[in-house]
Amino acid sequence: MPHRVAVLALDGLLPFELGIPARIFGRSLDPAPGNKGGKLYEIVTCSVRPPGPVRTDSDYAILVEHGPEALATADTVVIPASYELGPVFEEGRLTEELAAALALVRPGTRMVSICTGSYVLAAAGYLDGRPATTHWSSADHFQRLFPQVRVDPDVLFIDDGDVLTSAGVAAGIDLCLHLVRRDHGSAVANEIARRTVVPPHRDGGQAQYIHRPVPEPQFATTTAARAWALGRLERPILLRDMARQESMSVRTFTRRFREEVGVSPGQWLAQQRVERARHLLESSDLSIDQVARDAGFGTATSLRQHLQAALGVPPTVYRRTFRRASADTP
């Protein structure tokens, strides 16, 4: 059976964010032989009230055809942002209506928030003692209201196992793609990203774009250096060599790189090599040693350490988990 995702539509919702789960999860198709083309997820949009209209932050309402009982059937619950959270936003407590709806969620259900939907998770106690994020402009208020939550305002999303939170708006796309990648491998997630015309992967630790001015058009960027590095990931890449591609000093290049990408060149290189290794593990019969060399890690030990740090599993387990699902993916 497809994994059932219930999206909770609250009054004052942002239509863009409400549509993200349906767009990402709804486009996820099973590539496995014998079931190719079948949907991997079933999406249900529900309200805390019986079926009917739900107000948006725009000049129209959305007709929601499912009531709160849909939450009781969900494997994953997604809560997008709302501008009418009332006591949730002001006092950190759930309304009786919202509390009754969330009480229907089964134990062990995966809980996900987009943007300030994190306020609902926090008010319901899901984030007590756990790391979480929200839109950077609300981070200070969120931390004051919920001191028991370990707030990180500088990341796109946080995966804490069965509870995941994302930053503002488009970070919800990153989080949903991350969930597909976690559930079914990078080949399936990359195909959805191509269809949606978005980057296939922005790591959760990448900084939110907070008060970082966009370089003027006449300024040099680090685009060429990144393209150069991607074309030779299997070889040693030194910081000075990347800086040379842009005719910059190492110091200037490092500063500009972090401004544009949100992480250091070394962190970015490690992320790209992990992605290369994931692709090779899913789509090839190369040995672990060869995957390590082709991804630029040099040795199987280094690959194992990086994959364990990034994904929590060693290469052999990752291949065994996702190889079958990605073998037939174009």
PATOR-438144 format. One record per residue (C-alpha): residue in one letter; residue number from 1; x, y, z. Coordinates in Angstrom, 2 decimals, m for minus. Layout:
<rs>
@r: A	k: NUM	px: X	py: Y	pz: Z
...
</rs>
This chain:
<rs>
@r: M	k: 1	px: 0.00	py: 0.00	pz: 0.00
@r: P	k: 2	px: 1.23	py: 3.53	pz: m0.70
@r: H	k: 3	px: 2.55	py: 5.49	pz: 2.28
@r: R	k: 4	px: m0.36	py: 7.71	pz: 3.38
@r: V	k: 5	px: 0.42	py: 11.40	pz: 3.90
@r: A	k: 6	px: m2.19	py: 13.61	pz: 5.59
@r: V	k: 7	px: m1.74	py: 17.35	pz: 5.10
@r: L	k: 8	px: m3.49	py: 19.39	pz: 7.79
@r: A	k: 9	px: m5.06	py: 22.56	pz: 6.35
@r: L	k: 10	px: m5.56	py: 25.25	pz: 9.01
@r: D	k: 11	px: m7.36	py: 28.58	pz: 8.61
@r: G	k: 12	px: m5.01	py: 31.27	pz: 7.34
@r: L	k: 13	px: m2.91	py: 28.74	pz: 5.46
@r: L	k: 14	px: m0.48	py: 29.68	pz: 2.69
@r: P	k: 15	px: m1.67	py: 27.96	pz: m0.53
@r: F	k: 16	px: 1.88	py: 27.57	pz: m1.85
@r: E	k: 17	px: 2.98	py: 25.59	pz: 1.20
@r: L	k: 18	px: m0.22	py: 23.55	pz: 1.27
@r: G	k: 19	px: 0.54	py: 22.40	pz: m2.28
@r: I	k: 20	px: 4.13	py: 21.30	pz: m1.67
@r: P	k: 21	px: 3.42	py: 17.80	pz: m0.25
@r: A	k: 22	px: 0.98	py: 16.97	pz: m3.06
@r: R	k: 23	px: 3.45	py: 18.19	pz: m5.67
@r: I	k: 24	px: 6.46	py: 16.30	pz: m4.30
@r: F	k: 25	px: 4.96	py: 13.15	pz: m2.79
@r: G	k: 26	px: 2.22	py: 12.95	pz: m5.42
@r: R	k: 27	px: 4.82	py: 12.74	pz: m8.22
@r: S	k: 28	px: 6.73	py: 9.89	pz: m6.57
@r: L	k: 29	px: 6.39	py: 6.77	pz: m8.71
@r: D	k: 30	px: 7.68	py: 3.28	pz: m7.93
@r: P	k: 31	px: 10.49	py: 2.33	pz: m10.35
@r: A	k: 32	px: 10.73	py: m1.29	pz: m9.18
@r: P	k: 33	px: 10.10	py: m4.08	pz: m11.71
@r: G	k: 34	px: 6.59	py: m5.45	pz: m11.41
@r: N	k: 35	px: 5.24	py: m2.29	pz: m9.86
@r: K	k: 36	px: 6.77	py: 0.35	pz: m12.11
@r: G	k: 37	px: 4.73	py: 3.54	pz: m12.26
@r: G	k: 38	px: 2.68	py: 2.85	pz: m9.15
@r: K	k: 39	px: 2.32	py: 5.69	pz: m6.66
@r: L	k: 40	px: 4.57	py: 5.51	pz: m3.63
@r: Y	k: 41	px: 2.46	py: 7.92	pz: m1.58
@r: E	k: 42	px: m1.22	py: 8.66	pz: m1.15
@r: I	k: 43	px: m1.96	py: 12.31	pz: m0.31
@r: V	k: 44	px: m5.01	py: 13.34	pz: 1.74
@r: T	k: 45	px: m5.74	py: 16.96	pz: 2.68
@r: C	k: 46	px: m7.83	py: 17.35	pz: 5.81
@r: S	k: 47	px: m9.18	py: 19.97	pz: 8.20
@r: V	k: 48	px: m9.71	py: 20.09	pz: 11.95
@r: R	k: 49	px: m13.42	py: 20.45	pz: 11.17
@r: P	k: 50	px: m15.84	py: 18.42	pz: 9.05
@r: P	k: 51	px: m15.33	py: 18.77	pz: 5.26
@r: G	k: 52	px: m15.81	py: 22.31	pz: 4.03
@r: P	k: 53	px: m14.02	py: 25.57	pz: 3.17
@r: V	k: 54	px: m10.76	py: 26.57	pz: 4.86
@r: R	k: 55	px: m9.60	py: 30.18	pz: 4.72
@r: T	k: 56	px: m6.25	py: 31.03	pz: 3.15
@r: D	k: 57	px: m4.08	py: 34.11	pz: 3.59
@r: S	k: 58	px: m5.28	py: 35.24	pz: 0.13
@r: D	k: 59	px: m8.67	py: 36.36	pz: m1.13
@r: Y	k: 60	px: m10.07	py: 32.85	pz: m1.55
@r: A	k: 61	px: m10.86	py: 29.75	pz: 0.46
@r: I	k: 62	px: m10.02	py: 26.11	pz: m0.30
@r: L	k: 63	px: m12.62	py: 23.35	pz: m0.19
@r: V	k: 64	px: m11.21	py: 20.50	pz: 1.91
@r: E	k: 65	px: m13.04	py: 17.21	pz: 1.50
@r: H	k: 66	px: m11.72	py: 15.35	pz: 4.56
@r: G	k: 67	px: m12.19	py: 16.00	pz: 8.27
@r: P	k: 68	px: m9.79	py: 15.27	pz: 11.17
@r: E	k: 69	px: m10.52	py: 11.54	pz: 11.05
@r: A	k: 70	px: m8.03	py: 11.34	pz: 8.14
@r: L	k: 71	px: m5.23	py: 11.96	pz: 10.65
@r: A	k: 72	px: m5.94	py: 8.59	pz: 12.26
@r: T	k: 73	px: m5.05	py: 6.80	pz: 9.01
@r: A	k: 74	px: m1.83	py: 8.68	pz: 8.24
@r: D	k: 75	px: 1.69	py: 7.32	pz: 8.16
@r: T	k: 76	px: 3.02	py: 10.89	pz: 7.89
@r: V	k: 77	px: 1.29	py: 14.12	pz: 8.94
@r: V	k: 78	px: 2.42	py: 17.40	pz: 7.36
@r: I	k: 79	px: 1.46	py: 20.74	pz: 8.91
@r: P	k: 80	px: 2.05	py: 23.75	pz: 6.64
@r: A	k: 81	px: 2.22	py: 27.33	pz: 7.94
@r: S	k: 82	px: m0.82	py: 29.37	pz: 8.87
@r: Y	k: 83	px: m1.26	py: 33.06	pz: 9.68
@r: E	k: 84	px: m4.23	py: 32.39	pz: 11.99
@r: L	k: 85	px: m2.78	py: 30.15	pz: 14.70
@r: G	k: 86	px: m4.22	py: 32.31	pz: 17.49
@r: P	k: 87	px: m3.29	py: 30.94	pz: 20.93
@r: V	k: 88	px: m0.79	py: 28.53	pz: 19.35
@r: F	k: 89	px: 1.30	py: 31.49	pz: 18.15
@r: E	k: 90	px: 0.48	py: 33.86	pz: 21.00
@r: E	k: 91	px: 0.50	py: 31.56	pz: 24.04
@r: G	k: 92	px: 2.05	py: 28.28	pz: 22.86
@r: R	k: 93	px: m1.10	py: 26.23	pz: 23.46
@r: L	k: 94	px: m3.43	py: 24.30	pz: 21.18
@r: T	k: 95	px: m7.07	py: 25.20	pz: 20.69
@r: E	k: 96	px: m9.53	py: 22.52	pz: 21.80
@r: E	k: 97	px: m10.38	py: 21.88	pz: 18.16
@r: L	k: 98	px: m6.76	py: 21.41	pz: 17.12
@r: A	k: 99	px: m5.91	py: 19.33	pz: 20.21
@r: A	k: 100	px: m8.84	py: 17.00	pz: 19.48
@r: A	k: 101	px: m7.69	py: 16.58	pz: 15.87
@r: L	k: 102	px: m4.07	py: 15.82	pz: 16.80
@r: A	k: 103	px: m5.21	py: 13.34	pz: 19.44
@r: L	k: 104	px: m6.35	py: 11.15	pz: 16.54
@r: V	k: 105	px: m2.77	py: 10.76	pz: 15.25
@r: R	k: 106	px: m1.50	py: 7.24	pz: 15.89
@r: P	k: 107	px: 1.65	py: 6.70	pz: 17.98
@r: G	k: 108	px: 4.71	py: 6.36	pz: 15.75
@r: T	k: 109	px: 3.29	py: 8.52	pz: 12.97
@r: R	k: 110	px: 5.94	py: 10.68	pz: 11.31
@r: M	k: 111	px: 5.27	py: 14.38	pz: 12.03
@r: V	k: 112	px: 6.44	py: 17.11	pz: 9.65
@r: S	k: 113	px: 6.10	py: 20.90	pz: 9.69
@r: I	k: 114	px: 6.69	py: 23.48	pz: 6.99
@r: C	k: 115	px: 7.71	py: 26.99	pz: 8.12
@r: T	k: 116	px: 5.69	py: 28.14	pz: 11.15
@r: G	k: 117	px: 3.75	py: 24.90	pz: 11.19
@r: S	k: 118	px: 6.45	py: 24.08	pz: 13.75
@r: Y	k: 119	px: 4.44	py: 26.11	pz: 16.30
@r: V	k: 120	px: 1.72	py: 23.46	pz: 16.16
@r: L	k: 121	px: 4.19	py: 20.62	pz: 16.69
@r: A	k: 122	px: 5.80	py: 22.48	pz: 19.59
@r: A	k: 123	px: 2.48	py: 23.33	pz: 21.25
@r: A	k: 124	px: 1.48	py: 19.67	pz: 20.97
@r: G	k: 125	px: 4.69	py: 18.59	pz: 22.73
@r: Y	k: 126	px: 6.28	py: 16.82	pz: 19.77
@r: L	k: 127	px: 9.39	py: 19.02	pz: 19.92
@r: D	k: 128	px: 10.10	py: 18.94	pz: 23.66
@r: G	k: 129	px: 13.84	py: 18.49	pz: 24.15
@r: R	k: 130	px: 14.40	py: 18.06	pz: 20.43
@r: P	k: 131	px: 16.14	py: 20.13	pz: 17.73
@r: A	k: 132	px: 13.85	py: 22.06	pz: 15.40
@r: T	k: 133	px: 13.80	py: 24.97	pz: 12.99
@r: T	k: 134	px: 11.26	py: 27.44	pz: 11.64
@r: H	k: 135	px: 11.27	py: 30.56	pz: 9.49
@r: W	k: 136	px: 14.25	py: 32.70	pz: 10.50
@r: S	k: 137	px: 12.06	py: 35.75	pz: 11.16
@r: S	k: 138	px: 10.09	py: 33.81	pz: 13.80
@r: A	k: 139	px: 13.01	py: 31.94	pz: 15.38
@r: D	k: 140	px: 13.52	py: 34.29	pz: 18.37
@r: H	k: 141	px: 9.81	py: 34.38	pz: 19.17
@r: F	k: 142	px: 9.57	py: 30.62	pz: 18.73
@r: Q	k: 143	px: 12.45	py: 30.05	pz: 21.16
@r: R	k: 144	px: 10.96	py: 32.37	pz: 23.79
@r: L	k: 145	px: 7.56	py: 30.71	pz: 23.51
@r: F	k: 146	px: 8.98	py: 27.18	pz: 23.59
@r: P	k: 147	px: 12.20	py: 27.25	pz: 25.67
@r: Q	k: 148	px: 12.17	py: 23.45	pz: 25.87
@r: V	k: 149	px: 12.87	py: 23.22	pz: 22.11
@r: R	k: 150	px: 16.44	py: 23.38	pz: 20.77
@r: V	k: 151	px: 15.91	py: 25.91	pz: 17.99
@r: D	k: 152	px: 18.40	py: 26.20	pz: 15.12
@r: P	k: 153	px: 17.43	py: 29.21	pz: 12.95
@r: D	k: 154	px: 20.25	py: 28.76	pz: 10.44
@r: V	k: 155	px: 19.30	py: 25.58	pz: 8.60
@r: L	k: 156	px: 16.83	py: 24.65	pz: 5.86
@r: F	k: 157	px: 15.39	py: 21.66	pz: 7.71
@r: I	k: 158	px: 16.06	py: 19.29	pz: 10.59
@r: D	k: 159	px: 15.49	py: 15.55	pz: 10.44
@r: D	k: 160	px: 15.16	py: 14.16	pz: 13.96
@r: G	k: 161	px: 13.87	py: 10.77	pz: 12.93
@r: D	k: 162	px: 10.10	py: 10.68	pz: 13.41
@r: V	k: 163	px: 9.77	py: 14.48	pz: 13.71
@r: L	k: 164	px: 11.03	py: 16.84	pz: 11.00
@r: T	k: 165	px: 10.81	py: 20.62	pz: 10.73
@r: S	k: 166	px: 11.68	py: 23.01	pz: 7.91
@r: A	k: 167	px: 12.38	py: 26.69	pz: 7.51
@r: G	k: 168	px: 10.27	py: 29.07	pz: 5.47
@r: V	k: 169	px: 8.32	py: 28.39	pz: 2.31
@r: A	k: 170	px: 10.61	py: 26.78	pz: m0.31
@r: A	k: 171	px: 12.53	py: 24.90	pz: 2.40
@r: G	k: 172	px: 9.41	py: 22.75	pz: 2.57
@r: I	k: 173	px: 10.30	py: 21.50	pz: m0.91
@r: D	k: 174	px: 13.77	py: 20.58	pz: 0.30
@r: L	k: 175	px: 12.33	py: 18.71	pz: 3.27
@r: C	k: 176	px: 9.78	py: 16.77	pz: 1.21
@r: L	k: 177	px: 12.46	py: 15.79	pz: m1.33
@r: H	k: 178	px: 14.65	py: 14.73	pz: 1.58
@r: L	k: 179	px: 11.87	py: 12.47	pz: 2.86
@r: V	k: 180	px: 11.43	py: 10.86	pz: m0.55
@r: R	k: 181	px: 15.20	py: 10.38	pz: m0.73
@r: R	k: 182	px: 15.19	py: 8.87	pz: 2.77
@r: D	k: 183	px: 12.28	py: 6.56	pz: 1.95
@r: H	k: 184	px: 13.15	py: 5.50	pz: m1.60
@r: G	k: 185	px: 16.63	py: 6.67	pz: m2.55
@r: S	k: 186	px: 18.15	py: 9.57	pz: m4.46
@r: A	k: 187	px: 17.20	py: 8.29	pz: m7.93
@r: V	k: 188	px: 13.47	py: 8.62	pz: m7.18
@r: A	k: 189	px: 13.95	py: 12.02	pz: m5.47
@r: N	k: 190	px: 16.10	py: 13.33	pz: m8.32
@r: E	k: 191	px: 13.47	py: 12.39	pz: m10.88
@r: I	k: 192	px: 10.82	py: 14.32	pz: m8.94
@r: A	k: 193	px: 13.17	py: 17.31	pz: m8.68
@r: R	k: 194	px: 13.69	py: 17.24	pz: m12.45
@r: R	k: 195	px: 9.95	py: 17.17	pz: m13.06
@r: T	k: 196	px: 9.41	py: 19.99	pz: m10.57
@r: V	k: 197	px: 12.37	py: 21.99	pz: m11.97
@r: V	k: 198	px: 14.04	py: 22.50	pz: m8.58
@r: P	k: 199	px: 17.51	py: 21.58	pz: m7.30
@r: P	k: 200	px: 17.50	py: 17.87	pz: m6.39
@r: H	k: 201	px: 19.31	py: 18.41	pz: m3.12
@r: R	k: 202	px: 20.04	py: 21.25	pz: m0.73
@r: D	k: 203	px: 21.44	py: 19.78	pz: 2.44
@r: G	k: 204	px: 19.45	py: 20.40	pz: 5.61
@r: G	k: 205	px: 22.47	py: 22.05	pz: 7.19
@r: Q	k: 206	px: 22.70	py: 24.66	pz: 4.46
@r: A	k: 207	px: 22.13	py: 28.11	pz: 5.87
@r: Q	k: 208	px: 18.83	py: 29.90	pz: 5.41
@r: Y	k: 209	px: 19.15	py: 33.03	pz: 3.35
@r: I	k: 210	px: 19.12	py: 35.60	pz: 6.14
@r: H	k: 211	px: 20.28	py: 39.15	pz: 5.47
@r: R	k: 212	px: 22.81	py: 38.01	pz: 2.88
@r: P	k: 213	px: 23.01	py: 40.51	pz: 0.01
@r: V	k: 214	px: 22.99	py: 39.10	pz: m3.50
@r: P	k: 215	px: 26.25	py: 39.98	pz: m5.28
@r: E	k: 216	px: 25.93	py: 42.72	pz: m7.86
@r: P	k: 217	px: 25.87	py: 41.39	pz: m11.45
@r: Q	k: 218	px: 29.32	py: 42.75	pz: m12.22
@r: F	k: 219	px: 30.86	py: 40.90	pz: m9.27
@r: A	k: 220	px: 32.55	py: 37.56	pz: m9.80
@r: T	k: 221	px: 30.78	py: 34.45	pz: m8.48
@r: T	k: 222	px: 31.95	py: 30.94	pz: m7.66
@r: T	k: 223	px: 29.80	py: 29.20	pz: m10.27
@r: A	k: 224	px: 32.68	py: 28.28	pz: m12.58
@r: A	k: 225	px: 34.70	py: 26.84	pz: m9.72
@r: R	k: 226	px: 31.80	py: 24.67	pz: m8.63
@r: A	k: 227	px: 31.26	py: 23.41	pz: m12.18
@r: W	k: 228	px: 34.99	py: 22.69	pz: m12.47
@r: A	k: 229	px: 34.99	py: 20.77	pz: m9.20
@r: L	k: 230	px: 31.92	py: 18.72	pz: m10.13
@r: G	k: 231	px: 33.70	py: 17.59	pz: m13.26
@r: R	k: 232	px: 36.61	py: 16.13	pz: m11.29
@r: L	k: 233	px: 35.19	py: 14.94	pz: m7.99
@r: E	k: 234	px: 37.17	py: 11.71	pz: m8.27
@r: R	k: 235	px: 40.47	py: 13.65	pz: m8.08
@r: P	k: 236	px: 42.05	py: 15.62	pz: m5.23
@r: I	k: 237	px: 40.65	py: 19.18	pz: m5.19
@r: L	k: 238	px: 42.47	py: 21.85	pz: m3.23
@r: L	k: 239	px: 40.91	py: 25.10	pz: m2.09
@r: R	k: 240	px: 43.57	py: 27.13	pz: m3.86
@r: D	k: 241	px: 42.78	py: 25.31	pz: m7.12
@r: M	k: 242	px: 39.10	py: 26.24	pz: m6.84
@r: A	k: 243	px: 39.99	py: 29.85	pz: m6.05
@r: R	k: 244	px: 42.28	py: 29.92	pz: m9.09
@r: Q	k: 245	px: 39.31	py: 29.07	pz: m11.35
@r: E	k: 246	px: 37.77	py: 32.42	pz: m10.36
@r: S	k: 247	px: 41.06	py: 34.35	pz: m10.21
@r: M	k: 248	px: 40.46	py: 35.07	pz: m6.53
@r: S	k: 249	px: 42.57	py: 34.81	pz: m3.43
@r: V	k: 250	px: 41.71	py: 31.87	pz: m1.19
@r: R	k: 251	px: 40.32	py: 34.21	pz: 1.46
@r: T	k: 252	px: 38.07	py: 36.10	pz: m0.97
@r: F	k: 253	px: 36.93	py: 32.91	pz: m2.65
@r: T	k: 254	px: 36.04	py: 31.26	pz: 0.67
@r: R	k: 255	px: 34.02	py: 34.27	pz: 1.80
@r: R	k: 256	px: 32.20	py: 34.58	pz: m1.54
@r: F	k: 257	px: 31.55	py: 30.83	pz: m1.68
@r: R	k: 258	px: 29.94	py: 30.82	pz: 1.76
@r: E	k: 259	px: 27.81	py: 33.86	pz: 0.85
@r: E	k: 260	px: 26.49	py: 32.13	pz: m2.27
@r: V	k: 261	px: 26.19	py: 28.51	pz: m1.14
@r: G	k: 262	px: 25.74	py: 28.79	pz: 2.62
@r: V	k: 263	px: 28.51	py: 26.33	pz: 3.55
@r: S	k: 264	px: 32.29	py: 26.25	pz: 3.22
@r: P	k: 265	px: 33.93	py: 24.84	pz: 0.05
@r: G	k: 266	px: 35.11	py: 21.80	pz: 2.01
@r: Q	k: 267	px: 31.62	py: 21.05	pz: 3.31
@r: W	k: 268	px: 30.16	py: 21.50	pz: m0.17
@r: L	k: 269	px: 32.70	py: 19.12	pz: m1.70
@r: A	k: 270	px: 31.90	py: 16.48	pz: 0.90
@r: Q	k: 271	px: 28.18	py: 16.85	pz: 0.17
@r: Q	k: 272	px: 28.71	py: 16.47	pz: m3.58
@r: R	k: 273	px: 30.90	py: 13.41	pz: m3.10
@r: V	k: 274	px: 28.30	py: 11.81	pz: m0.86
@r: E	k: 275	px: 25.69	py: 12.44	pz: m3.57
@r: R	k: 276	px: 28.00	py: 10.90	pz: m6.21
@r: A	k: 277	px: 28.56	py: 7.87	pz: m3.97
@r: R	k: 278	px: 24.82	py: 7.46	pz: m3.37
@r: H	k: 279	px: 24.14	py: 7.49	pz: m7.08
@r: L	k: 280	px: 26.85	py: 4.90	pz: m7.78
@r: L	k: 281	px: 25.69	py: 2.65	pz: m4.95
@r: E	k: 282	px: 22.14	py: 2.73	pz: m6.29
@r: S	k: 283	px: 22.81	py: 2.45	pz: m10.00
@r: S	k: 284	px: 26.02	py: 0.44	pz: m10.50
@r: D	k: 285	px: 27.67	py: m2.86	pz: m9.62
@r: L	k: 286	px: 30.96	py: m1.18	pz: m8.70
@r: S	k: 287	px: 32.70	py: m2.47	pz: m5.61
@r: I	k: 288	px: 32.68	py: m0.29	pz: m2.49
@r: D	k: 289	px: 36.38	py: 0.44	pz: m3.06
@r: Q	k: 290	px: 35.69	py: 1.60	pz: m6.64
@r: V	k: 291	px: 32.72	py: 3.72	pz: m5.54
@r: A	k: 292	px: 34.98	py: 5.36	pz: m2.97
@r: R	k: 293	px: 37.58	py: 6.17	pz: m5.63
@r: D	k: 294	px: 35.07	py: 7.40	pz: m8.22
@r: A	k: 295	px: 33.34	py: 9.63	pz: m5.67
@r: G	k: 296	px: 36.63	py: 11.16	pz: m4.57
@r: F	k: 297	px: 36.87	py: 9.64	pz: m1.09
@r: G	k: 298	px: 39.91	py: 7.57	pz: m2.00
@r: T	k: 299	px: 39.31	py: 4.64	pz: 0.35
@r: A	k: 300	px: 36.36	py: 2.56	pz: 1.45
@r: T	k: 301	px: 37.06	py: 3.59	pz: 5.04
@r: S	k: 302	px: 36.72	py: 7.29	pz: 4.17
@r: L	k: 303	px: 33.53	py: 6.61	pz: 2.19
@r: R	k: 304	px: 32.10	py: 4.64	pz: 5.11
@r: Q	k: 305	px: 32.86	py: 7.44	pz: 7.57
@r: H	k: 306	px: 31.30	py: 10.15	pz: 5.38
@r: L	k: 307	px: 28.20	py: 8.11	pz: 4.51
@r: Q	k: 308	px: 27.70	py: 7.13	pz: 8.13
@r: A	k: 309	px: 27.95	py: 10.78	pz: 9.19
@r: A	k: 310	px: 25.61	py: 12.03	pz: 6.46
@r: L	k: 311	px: 23.02	py: 9.24	pz: 6.35
@r: G	k: 312	px: 23.56	py: 7.13	pz: 9.44
@r: V	k: 313	px: 24.24	py: 3.92	pz: 7.47
@r: P	k: 314	px: 27.33	py: 2.31	pz: 5.91
@r: P	k: 315	px: 27.61	py: 1.87	pz: 2.10
@r: T	k: 316	px: 26.63	py: m1.81	pz: 2.07
@r: V	k: 317	px: 23.41	py: m1.15	pz: 3.99
@r: Y	k: 318	px: 22.55	py: 1.84	pz: 1.80
@r: R	k: 319	px: 23.03	py: m0.22	pz: m1.38
@r: R	k: 320	px: 20.96	py: m3.11	pz: m0.03
@r: T	k: 321	px: 18.15	py: m0.74	pz: 0.98
@r: F	k: 322	px: 17.84	py: 1.27	pz: m2.21
@r: R	k: 323	px: 19.36	py: m0.75	pz: m5.04
@r: R	k: 324	px: 16.20	py: m2.62	pz: m5.97
@r: A	k: 325	px: 14.07	py: 0.53	pz: m5.95
@r: S	k: 326	px: 16.44	py: 2.48	pz: m8.20
@r: A	k: 327	px: 17.71	py: m0.22	pz: m10.58
@r: D	k: 328	px: 15.13	py: 0.49	pz: m13.27
@r: T	k: 329	px: 14.94	py: 4.27	pz: m12.84
@r: P	k: 330	px: 15.95	py: 6.15	pz: m16.03
</rs>
